[in-house]
Amino acid sequence: MLYKRLLNIYNSTRCHEYYPIELIGDLYQFVRSQIVRGKQYINPYSFAQLHNMNVKQVIPFFLYFSQEDGVFDVIFFFDCSRPTCYSRIMMDEKEVHSASAEDTVTCQECEKEYVIHDILPFLKAYFKLKPHIELEPNNYPFTRSDSNSTYEAFKGLPDHLKQVSPSSSDDQSRNIIDEGDFPTQIPAKHIFEGNVDGNGHIISPMIAKFYSELPFIYEV
């Protein structure tokens, strides 16, 4: 069950050192509402707007729940650049890591070819609920915060989680977060940057492995 799994991960990882426990109920309710509305992908930026969080807070928070035994899969993709095509090219780990300098990938919609190494700097990401994770019954009791208590809790967070707000982050982050209809895509660089906690510990070994085996290094 989703809420029980979220709570277990929160208590068994360093997540509880950085985030108030009330956010677990908030996250559960948010994910549930997205699923009920038929949303396939979960958007951390939308969650951040609802709970007064910034970019540097919300990405690590979601990554705690994006491990092998977690509740989210992180799916990397590339937007086809042809103006008349709106397709997304999904990139699995094996395809990315085994690609030679000449290997290509083809858009299934318009058949445009891309050299894989050329598009890796432009990867984006989705968070998606793992298919085997089920929701609790509607009347299941869980703890939720109110906006004031969440704000007060965040005031006590370590400094490294207070540095970037949705209105003061880099241009790409600001464009994504300030839109009225929040997109679900996240620059891969934000995922890699957010995968280390305030003490230098890796949050999601799966993401760290994906990053370490890229044929080039992002500047994070």
N, C-alpha and C positions, 0 to 999 in steps of 0.2 A: 504494500500500500504506500502511496506517495508520501503522505504526511509522516507516517512512521519512519520511512526511509530518510526523509529530509532531517528529521529530528535525530536519528541515529548518526547520520553523517556529521551533523552540527556538533554533537557531543563527542564524537570519536576523532575529530580532526582539530586543527588549530582555528577553525572557523569561529569557535566559541570565544577565542581570545580577542577577536577583532570586531565581532558583530553582535548586537543585542538579540537575545533568543526570540523576541517578539517578531523578528523578521521572518522566522520560519513559517509562522502562521500566515503572514502576509504573502510570502512566496507561494505557499500552497494555494491560497485563495486566488492569487494572480494566475498561476498555471491552470487551475481548474476553470477559471473564467475564460481563458484562451481556448482551452479544449472544448468547452461547452459551446463556444461561438464558432467552432469549426476551424480554428487557427491551427495550421500544421507546425508552425515554428514559434518559439518563445523569444520575445524581444527584451533583453536586459535594459535597454535604454528607456523603454516605456515603463518598466518597473521602477527605474531610477526616478523618473519624473513623478511617479505616484508617491514616492517615499523619501523625497528630499535627499536623494543620493547623488553622488557625482560619478564621473567615468571611472576614476581610480578606485572607487568603492564597489561599484556594481559588477564589474568584470571579474575581479577576484572572488567575489561572493558567489557568482554563478559557477565559477570554475571549481570551487570546493565540491560541487554536486555533479561535476562532469568528469569523473574518473571511471575506471573500468567497472567498479561496483556502484556507480552513482546513478542518477536519474536522468541525466541529459547526455545526448550525443552532440559533439561539435562537428558540424559538417562544413567542409571548405568547398568553395566554388569560385567561378570566374564569370562575370557578365560578358556575354558576347558584345563586341564593340561595333558591330554593324548597325547603323542607325535604324534600319527597318526590322531588326531582329531583337526580341526581348527575352531570348532564351538564356538560361544559366547552365554553365558547364560544370558539373559536379566533379570534384577531384578527390579520388580516394588515396589513402596513404601509400599503397603499393605503387600506384601510377605516378605519384609525385617523386617518390624516393628512387625508383628504378629508371627514371627518364634520363636518357643521354642528351647531349647538347643538340642533337638533331631530331629527337622524338617530337611528334606533334599530337595534338588532340583536335577533334573535329566537332563543331557545333552541330548537334543533331537536327536543329531547326533549319538553318540556312546553309549548312555544309562548309562554312568558312573554317579554314585550318589555322591553328596557332602552334607555334613552337612552345612546348611546355615550359622550358626555362625562361622564356620571355614573359610569360604571364604570371609566374609565381609571385613577383612583387605586388601584384594587384589582387591577390586572393582576398576573399571576404569569407564570412562565416555565418552559420546558422546555429542556434541552439534548438534541439528537438528532443521531446520527451521519449525516452527509450520505450519501445513497443510493449515490453512486458510489464511496465509500471502501471498499476491501476489506481484509480481515485477512491478515496474513502466515501462511505455513504453520505448523503446530503446532511444528515443530522449529526455527523461526527464532531465532537467538541475539540477545538484547538484554540491556541492563544494567538490573538492578533493585537497589534499595537494601534494606538491612535497617532496622528501625525505629530502631535506635540511631544509625546513620549519618545517616539523614534528620533525626533530632532534632538532632544536632550541626550539620548544615548549616543548619537553620532558626535556630539560635542566632546565626548570622552574618548574618541577613537585616537589611535596613534597618528602622529603628524603625517606620515606618508600616505594616509588615506584621506587627508583633508586638502590636498594640494590643488586638485583640479575640479572645478565645478562645470556643469553643463554650459554655462555662459562664458567661461573663461578658458576652455580647452582649445586645442588647435582647430584650425578652420574646418577640417574634415569632421571632427567630432561635433563641432558646433552646428554644422549644417545638418548632420544626421539627427541630433537630439532636439533641435528647435523646430523641426517640422511638425505640423499639426497631426498628420497621419504618419506615425512613426514607422519607418521601414524596419524589417527584421534583420537586415544584413549589417555586419560589423567588420571593419577592416581587420584582416588577420593580424596585423601588427599590434592592435589593441589586445588581442588574445594573448600573444606572446609576451607583451609588456606586463600584462596583468597576472601572469602565472607565477609570480614570486611574492611572498608575503613580506612584511616589514622587517623580518629577521633574516631574509635571504633564503628561506625555505621554498622549495618547489611545491606548488599547490596541486597541480594535476600532472602526475608522471606521464600520462598518455600525451598530453599537449607538449610536454618537454621533449619527449621522444620524437614526436612529429617534427618539432622545430629543429632538434639537433641533427636530424638526418636530411634536412633540406640541402640541396646542392649549392646553396648560397646562404649568406647570413643577413637577416634583417638587422637594421640598426635599432636595437631596443634599449 
